[in-house]
Amino acid sequence: MRIHKINLLTKLLISYLLVLMFPVIVILCYYYPYSAEVVKEKEMDWNAHITEQFMTSMDTFTRYVYNLPFELVQNREFKMYKAEESDYQRVLIANEMKKYNATDAFIYNTLLYVKNIGYLFSKTGSAYSLDDLSIPGVGYYYENWAHEDMIQTLNDLNAPIVRPVENVVVPGNNRVRMLTFVQPLPVGGSNSPGAVMIMVREDTIVRMMKSVSETYSGDFFVLDGQGRRLVSSNDTSYQSSDDFKKLVHDLGEESVSSSGIHTISGSDYLVSSSVSEKNGWK
């Protein structure tokens, strides 16, 4: 009788454990992996959406940058081929550039280079000689762009180029990190009267990166069509490991948008990339 009671108690205990453990086992073996996969997919979709949204914002703002040389060419007040003939024409160009001072908050400054007189006219109405750009604090002095190379680029430019973010000493001797667009005037034309230098502050782009979402905490990196890094919201992350550099390099060579999990220095990261149809940036 006593043995029977023990067996019955054991059976009840086993049944109780099975009833208790079965839902836990189902949750652990089925629902948890399934829900984790759903959450992962939603996070990937959200990350891809944020990346695409930032790329759209960049395309919107850079559209004006690429269109600006055409606007300057169409302005009949800019008689650049005759600028060498009269001081009045140079004053007129300087005053006319002021009209472009409030046209786009994305651009820090625009310098119109007139080749035959060797002067650059700012959208603030200031004028600088080529020599001024070689003196820190007087003109716009690029620390990593040799002055001779700059002059040659401005005189021989026949296709748009973009210089990655770099240190520039602006008038007043303040150092600012700039992304610089250098475009011939007119783009694609022959016998160009000059070129246009369009400067965009790095912190302007970084603020735009962060504005796409108040809760997003990831890092953004902008690469050009050749995979060169133009802008990054976190230089420390970019330089942290060879794995990360390789990942960015591999993503830079892709021609389509993508999203996935990548391992960097032993940790998993959610990475999304988007490719601009306008200029091939990633």
C-alpha positions as CSV (number, residue, x, y, z in Angstrom):
1,M,0.0,0.0,0.0
2,R,2.8,2.3,0.9
3,I,4.7,1.5,-2.3
4,H,1.6,2.2,-4.3
5,K,1.2,5.6,-2.7
6,I,4.8,6.4,-3.5
7,N,4.4,5.3,-7.2
8,L,1.2,7.4,-7.4
9,L,3.0,10.4,-6.0
10,T,5.9,9.9,-8.4
11,K,3.5,9.7,-11.3
12,L,1.7,12.9,-10.2
13,L,5.0,14.7,-9.7
14,I,6.1,13.6,-13.2
15,S,2.8,14.7,-14.7
16,Y,3.0,18.0,-12.9
17,L,6.5,18.6,-14.2
18,L,5.5,17.6,-17.7
19,V,2.5,20.0,-17.6
20,L,4.8,22.7,-16.3
21,M,7.7,22.1,-18.5
22,F,5.9,21.5,-21.8
23,P,4.9,25.2,-22.4
24,V,8.4,26.2,-21.4
25,I,10.0,23.8,-23.8
26,V,7.6,24.9,-26.6
27,I,8.5,28.5,-25.9
28,L,12.2,27.9,-25.8
29,C,12.3,25.5,-28.8
30,Y,9.8,27.2,-31.1
31,Y,8.4,30.6,-30.1
32,Y,11.6,32.2,-28.8
33,P,13.7,31.5,-31.9
34,Y,10.7,32.5,-34.1
35,S,10.1,35.7,-32.2
36,A,13.8,36.5,-32.2
37,E,13.9,36.0,-35.9
38,V,10.9,38.3,-36.3
39,V,12.5,41.0,-34.2
40,K,15.7,40.7,-36.1
41,E,13.9,41.1,-39.4
42,K,12.1,44.1,-38.1
43,E,15.3,45.7,-36.9
44,M,16.9,45.0,-40.3
45,D,14.0,46.6,-42.1
46,W,14.2,49.6,-39.8
47,N,17.9,50.0,-40.3
48,A,17.5,49.7,-44.0
49,H,14.7,52.3,-43.9
50,I,16.9,54.8,-41.9
51,T,19.8,54.3,-44.3
52,E,17.6,54.8,-47.3
53,Q,16.0,57.9,-45.7
54,F,19.5,59.5,-45.1
55,M,20.5,58.7,-48.7
56,T,17.4,60.4,-50.0
57,S,18.2,63.5,-47.9
58,M,21.7,63.6,-49.2
59,D,20.5,63.3,-52.8
60,T,18.0,66.1,-52.2
61,F,20.7,68.5,-50.9
62,T,23.5,67.5,-53.3
63,R,21.1,68.0,-56.3
64,Y,21.4,71.8,-55.8
65,V,25.2,71.4,-55.5
66,Y,25.4,69.7,-58.9
67,N,22.9,72.1,-60.5
68,L,24.7,75.3,-59.2
69,P,27.3,75.5,-62.1
70,F,24.4,75.5,-64.6
71,E,22.7,78.3,-62.7
72,L,25.9,80.4,-62.7
73,V,26.4,79.9,-66.5
74,Q,22.8,80.9,-67.2
75,N,23.2,84.2,-65.2
76,R,23.8,86.8,-67.9
77,E,25.4,89.2,-65.4
78,F,28.4,86.9,-65.1
79,K,30.5,88.1,-68.1
80,M,33.5,86.0,-67.0
81,Y,35.2,86.1,-70.4
82,K,35.3,89.9,-70.1
83,A,36.3,90.1,-66.5
84,E,39.9,90.9,-67.4
85,E,38.9,94.0,-69.4
86,S,37.3,96.0,-66.6
87,D,37.3,96.4,-62.8
88,Y,33.6,97.1,-62.9
89,Q,32.9,93.6,-64.3
90,R,34.8,92.1,-61.4
91,V,32.8,94.1,-58.9
92,L,29.6,93.1,-60.7
93,I,30.5,89.4,-60.3
94,A,31.3,89.8,-56.6
95,N,27.9,91.6,-56.0
96,E,26.0,89.0,-58.1
97,M,27.5,86.1,-56.1
98,K,25.7,87.6,-53.0
99,K,22.4,86.4,-54.5
100,Y,23.5,82.9,-53.9
101,N,24.3,83.4,-50.2
102,A,20.9,82.4,-48.9
103,T,19.9,79.9,-51.5
104,D,20.9,76.7,-49.7
105,A,21.6,76.1,-46.0
106,F,23.4,72.9,-46.8
107,I,26.3,74.8,-48.5
108,Y,28.9,76.6,-46.3
109,N,30.4,78.6,-49.1
110,T,30.7,78.7,-52.9
111,L,33.8,80.0,-54.6
112,L,33.5,81.0,-58.3
113,Y,36.9,80.8,-59.9
114,V,37.4,83.0,-63.0
115,K,40.4,81.6,-64.9
116,N,41.5,84.6,-66.9
117,I,42.0,86.8,-63.9
118,G,43.0,84.2,-61.3
119,Y,40.3,85.3,-58.7
120,L,37.7,83.4,-56.7
121,F,34.5,85.1,-55.8
122,S,32.6,84.0,-52.7
123,K,28.9,83.9,-52.3
124,T,29.4,86.3,-49.4
125,G,30.7,88.9,-51.9
126,S,34.4,88.6,-51.0
127,A,37.1,88.1,-53.6
128,Y,40.3,86.1,-53.2
129,S,43.3,85.7,-55.4
130,L,44.9,82.3,-55.9
131,D,47.8,83.5,-53.7
132,D,45.3,84.2,-50.9
133,L,44.3,80.5,-50.8
134,S,48.0,79.7,-49.9
135,I,47.9,81.8,-46.7
136,P,46.1,80.4,-43.6
137,G,43.6,82.8,-42.2
138,V,43.5,84.9,-45.4
139,G,41.9,82.6,-47.9
140,Y,40.6,79.1,-47.7
141,Y,43.7,77.1,-46.9
142,Y,43.5,73.3,-47.5
143,E,46.0,71.6,-45.2
144,N,46.2,68.4,-47.3
145,W,45.8,69.9,-50.7
146,A,49.1,71.4,-52.0
147,H,48.5,74.9,-53.4
148,E,50.2,74.1,-56.7
149,D,48.0,71.1,-57.1
150,M,44.9,73.2,-56.3
151,I,45.8,75.8,-59.0
152,Q,46.4,73.1,-61.6
153,T,43.1,71.4,-60.7
154,L,41.2,74.6,-61.1
155,N,42.8,75.5,-64.4
156,D,42.7,72.0,-66.0
157,L,39.4,70.6,-64.6
158,N,37.2,68.9,-67.1
159,A,35.0,66.7,-64.9
160,P,33.5,67.1,-61.4
161,I,35.5,65.8,-58.5
162,V,34.7,65.5,-54.8
163,R,37.4,65.8,-52.1
164,P,36.7,63.8,-48.9
165,V,36.2,65.6,-45.6
166,E,39.5,67.4,-44.7
167,N,40.8,70.3,-42.6
168,V,40.4,73.7,-44.1
169,V,41.6,76.9,-42.4
170,V,39.0,79.5,-43.2
171,P,39.4,83.3,-43.2
172,G,39.8,84.3,-39.6
173,N,42.1,81.4,-39.0
174,N,39.5,78.9,-37.8
175,R,39.9,75.3,-38.7
176,V,36.8,73.6,-40.2
177,R,36.4,70.1,-41.7
178,M,34.9,70.4,-45.2
179,L,33.6,68.2,-47.9
180,T,34.5,70.0,-51.2
181,F,32.9,69.7,-54.6
182,V,35.0,71.0,-57.5
183,Q,33.2,71.4,-60.8
184,P,34.2,72.9,-64.1
185,L,32.1,75.7,-65.5
186,P,30.2,74.8,-67.5
187,V,30.1,71.1,-66.7
188,G,30.9,69.1,-69.8
189,G,31.6,72.2,-71.8
190,S,34.8,73.3,-73.7
191,N,36.8,76.5,-73.3
192,S,35.7,76.7,-69.7
193,P,36.0,80.2,-68.1
194,G,36.7,78.7,-64.7
195,A,35.4,76.4,-62.0
196,V,33.2,76.3,-58.9
197,M,34.3,75.1,-55.5
198,I,31.4,74.3,-53.2
199,M,32.2,73.6,-49.6
200,V,30.0,71.7,-47.1
201,R,30.8,71.5,-43.4
202,E,31.2,68.0,-42.0
203,D,29.1,68.9,-39.0
204,T,26.2,69.9,-41.3
205,I,26.1,66.5,-42.8
206,V,26.5,64.8,-39.4
207,R,23.5,66.7,-38.0
208,M,21.5,65.6,-41.0
209,M,22.6,62.0,-40.3
210,K,21.3,62.3,-36.8
211,S,18.1,64.1,-37.7
212,V,16.7,61.0,-39.6
213,S,15.7,59.5,-36.3
214,E,15.9,60.6,-32.6
215,T,16.3,57.0,-31.4
216,Y,18.8,55.7,-33.9
217,S,22.2,55.2,-32.4
218,G,24.1,53.7,-35.3
219,D,27.0,55.2,-37.3
220,F,26.8,56.5,-40.8
221,F,29.5,56.3,-43.5
222,V,29.3,57.9,-47.0
223,L,31.4,56.4,-49.7
224,D,31.8,57.6,-53.3
225,G,31.5,55.5,-56.4
226,Q,35.0,54.2,-56.0
227,G,34.5,53.2,-52.4
228,R,36.5,56.1,-50.9
229,R,35.2,57.3,-47.6
230,L,33.8,60.9,-47.9
231,V,32.1,61.5,-44.6
232,S,31.6,59.4,-41.4
233,S,29.7,60.2,-38.2
234,N,32.3,58.3,-36.1
235,D,36.0,58.2,-37.2
236,T,36.9,56.1,-34.2
237,S,34.6,53.3,-35.4
238,Y,36.0,53.4,-38.9
239,Q,39.6,53.0,-37.6
240,S,38.8,50.5,-34.8
241,S,39.6,47.3,-36.6
242,D,40.7,45.7,-39.9
243,D,37.4,43.8,-39.9
244,F,35.5,47.0,-40.1
245,K,37.6,48.5,-42.8
246,K,37.2,45.3,-44.8
247,L,33.4,45.4,-44.4
248,V,33.2,49.0,-45.5
249,H,35.5,48.3,-48.4
250,D,33.3,45.3,-49.5
251,L,30.1,47.3,-49.1
252,G,31.7,50.1,-51.2
253,E,32.2,47.7,-54.1
254,E,28.5,46.6,-54.1
255,S,26.2,48.2,-56.6
256,V,22.9,47.4,-54.9
257,S,21.3,48.1,-51.5
258,S,21.7,45.4,-48.9
259,S,21.1,44.7,-45.2
260,G,22.5,41.9,-43.0
261,I,24.4,40.8,-39.9
262,H,28.2,41.1,-39.9
263,T,30.8,40.1,-37.4
264,I,33.4,42.6,-36.4
265,S,36.0,41.8,-33.8
266,G,33.9,39.0,-32.5
267,S,30.7,41.0,-32.1
268,D,27.6,41.0,-34.4
269,Y,26.5,44.2,-36.0
270,L,23.5,45.1,-38.1
271,V,24.7,46.8,-41.3
272,S,22.6,48.3,-44.1
273,S,23.8,50.0,-47.3
274,S,22.0,52.1,-49.9
275,V,23.3,53.2,-53.3
276,S,22.4,56.6,-54.7
277,E,21.0,56.5,-58.3
278,K,22.1,60.2,-58.7
279,N,25.9,60.0,-58.2
280,G,26.7,56.4,-57.2
281,W,27.4,57.2,-53.6
282,K,26.9,54.6,-51.0
